[in-house]
Amino acid sequence: MSALERAYRDERAAVLATITRRLDGDLALAEDAVQDAFVAAAVEWDRRGVPDRPGAWLTTTAWRKALDRLRHARIAEARAADLAQPVSYDADFDFERSSLDDDQLRMIFTCCHPALAPEARMALTLRSVAGLTVAEIARAFLSSDSAMERRLTRARRKVTEAAIPFRVPPDDLLPERLAGVLRVVYLIYTEGHGSVRGDLCEEAIRLARLLARLMPDEAEVAGLLALLLVTEGRRPARVDDAGALVALEEQDRGRWDRAAIADGVAMLERALRLRRPGPYAIQAAIAALHSQAATWEATDWPQIAGLYAELARLDPSPVVTINRAVAVAFAAGAAHGLAILDDLGADPRLESYLPLHAARAELLRRAGDAAGADVAYAAAIALAHSDAERAALERRRDRV
Amino acid sequence: MQYLLLLTYRPEDNTQPGPELDAEMERWSELTDEMRQAGVWVAAAGLTSDSATTVRAPSGDTVITDGPYAETKEVLFSFIVIDVEDLDAAIAWAEKTPAVTYGSVEIRPMDRLTLK
């Protein structure tokens, strides 16, 4: 890897965050200026050698490029009154390493601002915080480079034009905004997990680690990192040799990455020490209990059922109730689980909700109702979105 | 930074005159006072809902039509211009308007308002 490539990977996000702060949150201009600085580096470093501190060189250069662009914009506006006023920023740039962490954190909150579209939040975070290239992000979201570039450009323009603040939100907004940031990281992970592509999963974990370092006292940050690490530890067993998804129950537990799971459990303990657990810490605790069980049957189902009940109270959703029903079925008998699913099934909006049909099929089979299970499996299979999903359901149905 | 708050409501669930509407008008009046005291208020006006006229000239010839530019269930009934630090501050003021409970508030960054 060349010095320039290494600088692009290691320094770009930090340089961008610093320049964005100095420009009072003008992310669109900062992005252009940082791009200019890397173009300049490609020429200069080749000719004069790599500077001692590449990050400092890039920051100073990007800052000069930003000032150039500001001057040109003013000339283009051709307004005499403006021209009379000098650009109000200092040309000299003091490269302070100490404020880098703060700038990175500001960048995260800006990229995940709720006024941006959810897909734009993910793309902008991957570009401006994780430092992925446009091509890498486009590939991860199965989009073309040009479409992804347009999405990013539009998002940056909105940050600048609508004056989305470049800051860590004040205390009254922080809980809500931090939840939004964690949601973006979680969605990046599930985007990778759902499509069985590992690259996004690894980026999500890197982002969660960065957040855990920058906000060490936030329990839900530690909770999310714990959840992602434990889930990641099980990923090697999630797909079989033929590429089909393997349900947790059928996974070869010998293939789990015990080191990642242990990391996750340690992080969970840190989350639990901080204060009452939130939704991510509870999900991490559930994942940890699964990971610690030698077999599916030996899982601590009563405790998992209790954790799902707590999760349903904090963050109710159909999927949480379905998981609680399955845990209750194993802890207390299939009939108890089915009763919970029947309550849920009374909601007509869930008629075409695959997980509900799949869970019912599974519990009916365990209750000995083979005919009922077949009907429920057929309903689930008809709703499958992908071949992998359909194949996994058919395999479960055909199992004796 | 100046922002235009565009306030909409749905005519089909219009509040009838009575104590509920009186209470809402009271809240509007309090909010305007609060904005003026905070120094963010720039301009505001109510808009008639069913007397809109739309002008277009897609091929050079003017076409005038009755009604707002888009057929939507939400009708624009008022605007407020505020001058605040950033989008978070604009969102905080938008959240205080009664319109968020029964309609919507669209926030548009704008060039500085000039008045004659």
Interface residues (C-beta under 8 A of the other chain):
Chain A: G25 H113 A115 E161 A162 A163 I164 P165 P169 L173
Chain B: M1 E85 D86 L87 D88 I91 I107 P109
